[in-house]
Amino acid sequence: FNDEEIRAAFEFIDLDNNDYVGAAEIRHVLICMGELVTDEEVDMMITMVDSDGDGQVGYGEFYMMV
């Protein structure tokens, strides 16, 4: 993926446009894609990429994940 595609994907998931992706946004996108996920699974996804420990995924963390 190029930088523009990664930014577009992040902005698509960042529903409230606050430059962070939280659990509710991740859950919403996954459910819209037909994926049934538990709160615990979403929390685990965030923990895996949340390098600063703030409980949400910033663009830099998202970029590094992709």
PDB file of N, CA, C and O in Angstrom:
ATOM      1  N   PHE A   1       0.833  -1.188   0.000  1.00  0.00           N
ATOM      2  CA  PHE A   1       0.000   0.000   0.000  1.00  0.00           C
ATOM      3  C   PHE A   1       0.874   1.246   0.000  1.00  0.00           C
ATOM      4  O   PHE A   1       1.936   1.272   0.622  1.00  0.00           O
ATOM      5  N   ASN A   2       0.415   2.279  -0.705  1.00  0.00           N
ATOM      6  CA  ASN A   2       1.169   3.528  -0.662  1.00  0.00           C
ATOM      7  C   ASN A   2       0.614   4.427   0.448  1.00  0.00           C
ATOM      8  O   ASN A   2      -0.411   4.118   1.057  1.00  0.00           O
ATOM      9  N   ASP A   3       1.304   5.537   0.700  1.00  0.00           N
ATOM     10  CA  ASP A   3       0.923   6.422   1.805  1.00  0.00           C
ATOM     11  C   ASP A   3      -0.507   6.939   1.676  1.00  0.00           C
ATOM     12  O   ASP A   3      -1.226   7.023   2.672  1.00  0.00           O
ATOM     13  N   GLU A   4      -0.925   7.283   0.467  1.00  0.00           N
ATOM     14  CA  GLU A   4      -2.282   7.798   0.255  1.00  0.00           C
ATOM     15  C   GLU A   4      -3.332   6.742   0.570  1.00  0.00           C
ATOM     16  O   GLU A   4      -4.364   7.053   1.165  1.00  0.00           O
ATOM     17  N   GLU A   5      -3.082   5.505   0.181  1.00  0.00           N
ATOM     18  CA  GLU A   5      -4.032   4.426   0.454  1.00  0.00           C
ATOM     19  C   GLU A   5      -4.132   4.145   1.946  1.00  0.00           C
ATOM     20  O   GLU A   5      -5.218   3.884   2.464  1.00  0.00           O
ATOM     21  N   ILE A   6      -3.004   4.199   2.630  1.00  0.00           N
ATOM     22  CA  ILE A   6      -3.009   3.963   4.074  1.00  0.00           C
ATOM     23  C   ILE A   6      -3.765   5.081   4.774  1.00  0.00           C
ATOM     24  O   ILE A   6      -4.565   4.813   5.671  1.00  0.00           O
ATOM     25  N   ARG A   7      -3.526   6.331   4.383  1.00  0.00           N
ATOM     26  CA  ARG A   7      -4.236   7.467   4.984  1.00  0.00           C
ATOM     27  C   ARG A   7      -5.737   7.360   4.715  1.00  0.00           C
ATOM     28  O   ARG A   7      -6.539   7.620   5.612  1.00  0.00           O
ATOM     29  N   ALA A   8      -6.128   6.985   3.506  1.00  0.00           N
ATOM     30  CA  ALA A   8      -7.544   6.846   3.161  1.00  0.00           C
ATOM     31  C   ALA A   8      -8.201   5.756   3.997  1.00  0.00           C
ATOM     32  O   ALA A   8      -9.330   5.926   4.459  1.00  0.00           O
ATOM     33  N   ALA A   9      -7.515   4.652   4.193  1.00  0.00           N
ATOM     34  CA  ALA A   9      -8.064   3.567   5.016  1.00  0.00           C
ATOM     35  C   ALA A   9      -8.244   4.032   6.454  1.00  0.00           C
ATOM     36  O   ALA A   9      -9.265   3.740   7.077  1.00  0.00           O
ATOM     37  N   PHE A  10      -7.262   4.752   6.985  1.00  0.00           N
ATOM     38  CA  PHE A  10      -7.360   5.264   8.354  1.00  0.00           C
ATOM     39  C   PHE A  10      -8.535   6.225   8.481  1.00  0.00           C
ATOM     40  O   PHE A  10      -9.313   6.131   9.431  1.00  0.00           O
ATOM     41  N   GLU A  11      -8.670   7.142   7.540  1.00  0.00           N
ATOM     42  CA  GLU A  11      -9.764   8.110   7.592  1.00  0.00           C
ATOM     43  C   GLU A  11     -11.121   7.439   7.458  1.00  0.00           C
ATOM     44  O   GLU A  11     -12.100   7.918   8.030  1.00  0.00           O
ATOM     45  N   PHE A  12     -11.199   6.342   6.717  1.00  0.00           N
ATOM     46  CA  PHE A  12     -12.447   5.586   6.584  1.00  0.00           C
ATOM     47  C   PHE A  12     -12.863   4.995   7.927  1.00  0.00           C
ATOM     48  O   PHE A  12     -14.048   4.981   8.258  1.00  0.00           O
ATOM     49  N   ILE A  13     -11.905   4.513   8.692  1.00  0.00           N
ATOM     50  CA  ILE A  13     -12.188   3.892   9.987  1.00  0.00           C
ATOM     51  C   ILE A  13     -12.406   4.946  11.071  1.00  0.00           C
ATOM     52  O   ILE A  13     -13.185   4.723  11.998  1.00  0.00           O
ATOM     53  N   ASP A  14     -11.733   6.083  10.969  1.00  0.00           N
ATOM     54  CA  ASP A  14     -11.816   7.158  11.969  1.00  0.00           C
ATOM     55  C   ASP A  14     -13.126   7.927  11.785  1.00  0.00           C
ATOM     56  O   ASP A  14     -13.140   9.026  11.231  1.00  0.00           O
ATOM     57  N   LEU A  15     -14.214   7.340  12.252  1.00  0.00           N
ATOM     58  CA  LEU A  15     -15.552   7.870  12.003  1.00  0.00           C
ATOM     59  C   LEU A  15     -15.783   9.258  12.591  1.00  0.00           C
ATOM     60  O   LEU A  15     -16.534  10.044  12.013  1.00  0.00           O
ATOM     61  N   ASP A  16     -15.164   9.580  13.716  1.00  0.00           N
ATOM     62  CA  ASP A  16     -15.383  10.893  14.327  1.00  0.00           C
ATOM     63  C   ASP A  16     -14.293  11.906  13.963  1.00  0.00           C
ATOM     64  O   ASP A  16     -14.261  13.014  14.498  1.00  0.00           O
ATOM     65  N   ASN A  17     -13.413  11.519  13.058  1.00  0.00           N
ATOM     66  CA  ASN A  17     -12.370  12.409  12.530  1.00  0.00           C
ATOM     67  C   ASN A  17     -11.522  13.081  13.607  1.00  0.00           C
ATOM     68  O   ASN A  17     -11.209  14.267  13.505  1.00  0.00           O
ATOM     69  N   ASN A  18     -11.152  12.324  14.635  1.00  0.00           N
ATOM     70  CA  ASN A  18     -10.324  12.891  15.702  1.00  0.00           C
ATOM     71  C   ASN A  18      -8.864  12.437  15.615  1.00  0.00           C
ATOM     72  O   ASN A  18      -8.085  12.660  16.542  1.00  0.00           O
ATOM     73  N   ASP A  19      -8.497  11.802  14.503  1.00  0.00           N
ATOM     74  CA  ASP A  19      -7.140  11.292  14.259  1.00  0.00           C
ATOM     75  C   ASP A  19      -6.751  10.132  15.161  1.00  0.00           C
ATOM     76  O   ASP A  19      -5.568   9.824  15.311  1.00  0.00           O
ATOM     77  N   TYR A  20      -7.740   9.492  15.757  1.00  0.00           N
ATOM     78  CA  TYR A  20      -7.535   8.270  16.529  1.00  0.00           C
ATOM     79  C   TYR A  20      -8.644   7.293  16.182  1.00  0.00           C
ATOM     80  O   TYR A  20      -9.763   7.699  15.867  1.00  0.00           O
ATOM     81  N   VAL A  21      -8.335   6.013  16.241  1.00  0.00           N
ATOM     82  CA  VAL A  21      -9.333   4.973  16.035  1.00  0.00           C
ATOM     83  C   VAL A  21      -9.502   4.250  17.359  1.00  0.00           C
ATOM     84  O   VAL A  21      -8.552   3.693  17.909  1.00  0.00           O
ATOM     85  N   GLY A  22     -10.722   4.269  17.859  1.00  0.00           N
ATOM     86  CA  GLY A  22     -11.021   3.612  19.121  1.00  0.00           C
ATOM     87  C   GLY A  22     -11.746   2.297  18.914  1.00  0.00           C
ATOM     88  O   GLY A  22     -12.032   1.896  17.786  1.00  0.00           O
ATOM     89  N   ALA A  23     -12.034   1.642  20.010  1.00  0.00           N
ATOM     90  CA  ALA A  23     -12.664   0.323  19.972  1.00  0.00           C
ATOM     91  C   ALA A  23     -14.008   0.355  19.256  1.00  0.00           C
ATOM     92  O   ALA A  23     -14.301  -0.535  18.457  1.00  0.00           O
ATOM     93  N   ALA A  24     -14.824   1.360  19.528  1.00  0.00           N
ATOM     94  CA  ALA A  24     -16.153   1.428  18.909  1.00  0.00           C
ATOM     95  C   ALA A  24     -16.049   1.552  17.395  1.00  0.00           C
ATOM     96  O   ALA A  24     -16.840   0.950  16.669  1.00  0.00           O
ATOM     97  N   GLU A  25     -15.084   2.325  16.913  1.00  0.00           N
ATOM     98  CA  GLU A  25     -14.917   2.485  15.468  1.00  0.00           C
ATOM     99  C   GLU A  25     -14.441   1.186  14.824  1.00  0.00           C
ATOM    100  O   GLU A  25     -14.927   0.804  13.760  1.00  0.00           O
ATOM    101  N   ILE A  26     -13.506   0.521  15.456  1.00  0.00           N
ATOM    102  CA  ILE A  26     -13.024  -0.759  14.923  1.00  0.00           C
ATOM    103  C   ILE A  26     -14.152  -1.777  14.897  1.00  0.00           C
ATOM    104  O   ILE A  26     -14.347  -2.473  13.901  1.00  0.00           O
ATOM    105  N   ARG A  27     -14.887  -1.861  15.982  1.00  0.00           N
ATOM    106  CA  ARG A  27     -16.006  -2.800  16.066  1.00  0.00           C
ATOM    107  C   ARG A  27     -17.034  -2.504  14.972  1.00  0.00           C
ATOM    108  O   ARG A  27     -17.510  -3.424  14.307  1.00  0.00           O
ATOM    109  N   HIS A  28     -17.376  -1.238  14.783  1.00  0.00           N
ATOM    110  CA  HIS A  28     -18.360  -0.843  13.772  1.00  0.00           C
ATOM    111  C   HIS A  28     -17.923  -1.287  12.374  1.00  0.00           C
ATOM    112  O   HIS A  28     -18.706  -1.879  11.631  1.00  0.00           O
ATOM    113  N   VAL A  29     -16.679  -1.000  12.026  1.00  0.00           N
ATOM    114  CA  VAL A  29     -16.181  -1.359  10.701  1.00  0.00           C
ATOM    115  C   VAL A  29     -16.177  -2.872  10.514  1.00  0.00           C
ATOM    116  O   VAL A  29     -16.582  -3.365   9.461  1.00  0.00           O
ATOM    117  N   LEU A  30     -15.729  -3.606  11.514  1.00  0.00           N
ATOM    118  CA  LEU A  30     -15.687  -5.068  11.393  1.00  0.00           C
ATOM    119  C   LEU A  30     -17.083  -5.659  11.273  1.00  0.00           C
ATOM    120  O   LEU A  30     -17.297  -6.584  10.489  1.00  0.00           O
ATOM    121  N   ILE A  31     -18.034  -5.139  12.037  1.00  0.00           N
ATOM    122  CA  ILE A  31     -19.410  -5.636  11.950  1.00  0.00           C
ATOM    123  C   ILE A  31     -19.988  -5.334  10.572  1.00  0.00           C
ATOM    124  O   ILE A  31     -20.681  -6.174   9.998  1.00  0.00           O
ATOM    125  N   CYS A  32     -19.714  -4.146  10.035  1.00  0.00           N
ATOM    126  CA  CYS A  32     -20.180  -3.804   8.687  1.00  0.00           C
ATOM    127  C   CYS A  32     -19.589  -4.727   7.628  1.00  0.00           C
ATOM    128  O   CYS A  32     -20.192  -4.949   6.578  1.00  0.00           O
ATOM    129  N   MET A  33     -18.408  -5.261   7.910  1.00  0.00           N
ATOM    130  CA  MET A  33     -17.764  -6.203   6.995  1.00  0.00           C
ATOM    131  C   MET A  33     -18.238  -7.635   7.225  1.00  0.00           C
ATOM    132  O   MET A  33     -17.787  -8.556   6.544  1.00  0.00           O
ATOM    133  N   GLY A  34     -19.149  -7.828   8.185  1.00  0.00           N
ATOM    134  CA  GLY A  34     -19.677  -9.154   8.446  1.00  0.00           C
ATOM    135  C   GLY A  34     -18.905  -9.950   9.471  1.00  0.00           C
ATOM    136  O   GLY A  34     -19.168 -11.138   9.652  1.00  0.00           O
ATOM    137  N   GLU A  35     -17.955  -9.323  10.149  1.00  0.00           N
ATOM    138  CA  GLU A  35     -17.153 -10.005  11.166  1.00  0.00           C
ATOM    139  C   GLU A  35     -17.789  -9.820  12.535  1.00  0.00           C
ATOM    140  O   GLU A  35     -18.001  -8.689  12.974  1.00  0.00           O
ATOM    141  N   LEU A  36     -18.090 -10.900  13.198  1.00  0.00           N
ATOM    142  CA  LEU A  36     -18.623 -10.830  14.553  1.00  0.00           C
ATOM    143  C   LEU A  36     -17.452 -10.922  15.518  1.00  0.00           C
ATOM    144  O   LEU A  36     -16.776 -11.948  15.596  1.00  0.00           O
ATOM    145  N   VAL A  37     -17.221  -9.847  16.247  1.00  0.00           N
ATOM    146  CA  VAL A  37     -16.094  -9.798  17.173  1.00  0.00           C
ATOM    147  C   VAL A  37     -16.591  -9.429  18.561  1.00  0.00           C
ATOM    148  O   VAL A  37     -17.571  -8.701  18.719  1.00  0.00           O
ATOM    149  N   THR A  38     -15.899  -9.943  19.551  1.00  0.00           N
ATOM    150  CA  THR A  38     -16.235  -9.608  20.933  1.00  0.00           C
ATOM    151  C   THR A  38     -15.476  -8.349  21.348  1.00  0.00           C
ATOM    152  O   THR A  38     -14.518  -7.944  20.690  1.00  0.00           O
ATOM    153  N   ASP A  39     -15.913  -7.743  22.436  1.00  0.00           N
ATOM    154  CA  ASP A  39     -15.200  -6.587  22.984  1.00  0.00           C
ATOM    155  C   ASP A  39     -13.761  -6.960  23.313  1.00  0.00           C
ATOM    156  O   ASP A  39     -12.840  -6.174  23.090  1.00  0.00           O
ATOM    157  N   GLU A  40     -13.576  -8.159  23.842  1.00  0.00           N
ATOM    158  CA  GLU A  40     -12.239  -8.608  24.206  1.00  0.00           C
ATOM    159  C   GLU A  40     -11.336  -8.721  22.981  1.00  0.00           C
ATOM    160  O   GLU A  40     -10.158  -8.372  23.047  1.00  0.00           O
ATOM    161  N   GLU A  41     -11.880  -9.204  21.866  1.00  0.00           N
ATOM    162  CA  GLU A  41     -11.084  -9.325  20.642  1.00  0.00           C
ATOM    163  C   GLU A  41     -10.669  -7.951  20.119  1.00  0.00           C
ATOM    164  O   GLU A  41      -9.533  -7.763  19.682  1.00  0.00           O
ATOM    165  N   VAL A  42     -11.593  -6.998  20.166  1.00  0.00           N
ATOM    166  CA  VAL A  42     -11.269  -5.640  19.719  1.00  0.00           C
ATOM    167  C   VAL A  42     -10.217  -5.026  20.637  1.00  0.00           C
ATOM    168  O   VAL A  42      -9.271  -4.394  20.167  1.00  0.00           O
ATOM    169  N   ASP A  43     -10.381  -5.211  21.941  1.00  0.00           N
ATOM    170  CA  ASP A  43      -9.387  -4.697  22.891  1.00  0.00           C
ATOM    171  C   ASP A  43      -8.010  -5.293  22.619  1.00  0.00           C
ATOM    172  O   ASP A  43      -7.001  -4.595  22.717  1.00  0.00           O
ATOM    173  N   MET A  44      -7.964  -6.574  22.278  1.00  0.00           N
ATOM    174  CA  MET A  44      -6.696  -7.239  21.983  1.00  0.00           C
ATOM    175  C   MET A  44      -6.073  -6.652  20.718  1.00  0.00           C
ATOM    176  O   MET A  44      -4.860  -6.452  20.656  1.00  0.00           O
ATOM    177  N   MET A  45      -6.903  -6.375  19.712  1.00  0.00           N
ATOM    178  CA  MET A  45      -6.394  -5.770  18.478  1.00  0.00           C
ATOM    179  C   MET A  45      -5.743  -4.426  18.772  1.00  0.00           C
ATOM    180  O   MET A  45      -4.662  -4.122  18.267  1.00  0.00           O
ATOM    181  N   ILE A  46      -6.411  -3.628  19.593  1.00  0.00           N
ATOM    182  CA  ILE A  46      -5.870  -2.313  19.936  1.00  0.00           C
ATOM    183  C   ILE A  46      -4.571  -2.463  20.719  1.00  0.00           C
ATOM    184  O   ILE A  46      -3.590  -1.779  20.428  1.00  0.00           O
ATOM    185  N   THR A  47      -4.558  -3.341  21.695  1.00  0.00           N
ATOM    186  CA  THR A  47      -3.370  -3.544  22.523  1.00  0.00           C
ATOM    187  C   THR A  47      -2.159  -3.937  21.681  1.00  0.00           C
ATOM    188  O   THR A  47      -1.033  -3.542  21.985  1.00  0.00           O
ATOM    189  N   MET A  48      -2.389  -4.710  20.628  1.00  0.00           N
ATOM    190  CA  MET A  48      -1.294  -5.178  19.778  1.00  0.00           C
ATOM    191  C   MET A  48      -0.579  -4.044  19.048  1.00  0.00           C
ATOM    192  O   MET A  48       0.606  -4.166  18.739  1.00  0.00           O
ATOM    193  N   VAL A  49      -1.285  -2.937  18.764  1.00  0.00           N
ATOM    194  CA  VAL A  49      -0.673  -1.849  17.992  1.00  0.00           C
ATOM    195  C   VAL A  49      -0.563  -0.537  18.764  1.00  0.00           C
ATOM    196  O   VAL A  49       0.037   0.417  18.269  1.00  0.00           O
ATOM    197  N   ASP A  50      -1.123  -0.475  19.949  1.00  0.00           N
ATOM    198  CA  ASP A  50      -1.158   0.753  20.747  1.00  0.00           C
ATOM    199  C   ASP A  50       0.162   0.950  21.482  1.00  0.00           C
ATOM    200  O   ASP A  50       0.285   0.609  22.659  1.00  0.00           O
ATOM    201  N   SER A  51       1.144   1.501  20.780  1.00  0.00           N
ATOM    202  CA  SER A  51       2.488   1.609  21.352  1.00  0.00           C
ATOM    203  C   SER A  51       2.594   2.625  22.480  1.00  0.00           C
ATOM    204  O   SER A  51       3.493   2.516  23.314  1.00  0.00           O
ATOM    205  N   ASP A  52       1.696   3.616  22.528  1.00  0.00           N
ATOM    206  CA  ASP A  52       1.784   4.610  23.599  1.00  0.00           C
ATOM    207  C   ASP A  52       0.835   4.335  24.760  1.00  0.00           C
ATOM    208  O   ASP A  52       0.814   5.086  25.735  1.00  0.00           O
ATOM    209  N   GLY A  53       0.047   3.259  24.661  1.00  0.00           N
ATOM    210  CA  GLY A  53      -0.796   2.826  25.768  1.00  0.00           C
ATOM    211  C   GLY A  53      -1.981   3.716  26.081  1.00  0.00           C
ATOM    212  O   GLY A  53      -2.495   3.688  27.199  1.00  0.00           O
ATOM    213  N   ASP A  54      -2.433   4.519  25.098  1.00  0.00           N
ATOM    214  CA  ASP A  54      -3.560   5.410  25.365  1.00  0.00           C
ATOM    215  C   ASP A  54      -4.927   4.782  25.091  1.00  0.00           C
ATOM    216  O   ASP A  54      -5.953   5.444  25.246  1.00  0.00           O
ATOM    217  N   GLY A  55      -4.945   3.515  24.688  1.00  0.00           N
ATOM    218  CA  GLY A  55      -6.209   2.814  24.485  1.00  0.00           C
ATOM    219  C   GLY A  55      -6.861   3.046  23.144  1.00  0.00           C
ATOM    220  O   GLY A  55      -7.990   2.614  22.913  1.00  0.00           O
ATOM    221  N   GLN A  56      -6.160   3.726  22.262  1.00  0.00           N
ATOM    222  CA  GLN A  56      -6.669   3.945  20.916  1.00  0.00           C
ATOM    223  C   GLN A  56      -5.506   3.909  19.936  1.00  0.00           C
ATOM    224  O   GLN A  56      -4.341   3.918  20.334  1.00  0.00           O
ATOM    225  N   VAL A  57      -5.837   3.870  18.659  1.00  0.00           N
ATOM    226  CA  VAL A  57      -4.810   3.733  17.631  1.00  0.00           C
ATOM    227  C   VAL A  57      -4.691   5.051  16.873  1.00  0.00           C
ATOM    228  O   VAL A  57      -5.625   5.476  16.193  1.00  0.00           O
ATOM    229  N   GLY A  58      -3.539   5.688  16.998  1.00  0.00           N
ATOM    230  CA  GLY A  58      -3.262   6.902  16.236  1.00  0.00           C
ATOM    231  C   GLY A  58      -2.798   6.546  14.835  1.00  0.00           C
ATOM    232  O   GLY A  58      -2.522   5.384  14.535  1.00  0.00           O
ATOM    233  N   TYR A  59      -2.713   7.557  13.981  1.00  0.00           N
ATOM    234  CA  TYR A  59      -2.317   7.302  12.601  1.00  0.00           C
ATOM    235  C   TYR A  59      -0.935   6.654  12.507  1.00  0.00           C
ATOM    236  O   TYR A  59      -0.738   5.729  11.719  1.00  0.00           O
ATOM    237  N   GLY A  60       0.008   7.128  13.293  1.00  0.00           N
ATOM    238  CA  GLY A  60       1.355   6.553  13.253  1.00  0.00           C
ATOM    239  C   GLY A  60       1.363   5.079  13.609  1.00  0.00           C
ATOM    240  O   GLY A  60       2.071   4.287  12.988  1.00  0.00           O
ATOM    241  N   GLU A  61       0.577   4.713  14.607  1.00  0.00           N
ATOM    242  CA  GLU A  61       0.477   3.304  15.017  1.00  0.00           C
ATOM    243  C   GLU A  61      -0.194   2.483  13.919  1.00  0.00           C
ATOM    244  O   GLU A  61       0.224   1.362  13.629  1.00  0.00           O
ATOM    245  N   PHE A  62      -1.238   3.049  13.312  1.00  0.00           N
ATOM    246  CA  PHE A  62      -1.942   2.383  12.217  1.00  0.00           C
ATOM    247  C   PHE A  62      -0.992   2.172  11.041  1.00  0.00           C
ATOM    248  O   PHE A  62      -0.952   1.092  10.451  1.00  0.00           O
ATOM    249  N   TYR A  63      -0.232   3.206  10.707  1.00  0.00           N
ATOM    250  CA  TYR A  63       0.709   3.146   9.593  1.00  0.00           C
ATOM    251  C   TYR A  63       1.729   2.033   9.803  1.00  0.00           C
ATOM    252  O   TYR A  63       2.018   1.264   8.887  1.00  0.00           O
ATOM    253  N   MET A  64       2.265   1.956  11.003  1.00  0.00           N
ATOM    254  CA  MET A  64       3.258   0.921  11.298  1.00  0.00           C
ATOM    255  C   MET A  64       2.649  -0.479  11.222  1.00  0.00           C
ATOM    256  O   MET A  64       3.335  -1.433  10.856  1.00  0.00           O
ATOM    257  N   MET A  65       1.366  -0.608  11.566  1.00  0.00           N
ATOM    258  CA  MET A  65       0.690  -1.895  11.522  1.00  0.00           C
ATOM    259  C   MET A  65       0.531  -2.367  10.082  1.00  0.00           C
ATOM    260  O   MET A  65       0.695  -3.552   9.790  1.00  0.00           O
ATOM    261  N   VAL A  66       0.211  -1.433   9.179  1.00  0.00           N
ATOM    262  CA  VAL A  66      -0.024  -1.777   7.779  1.00  0.00           C
ATOM    263  C   VAL A  66       1.308  -2.056   7.121  1.00  0.00           C
ATOM    264  O   VAL A  66       1.355  -2.369   5.931  1.00  0.00           O
TER     265      VAL A  66
END
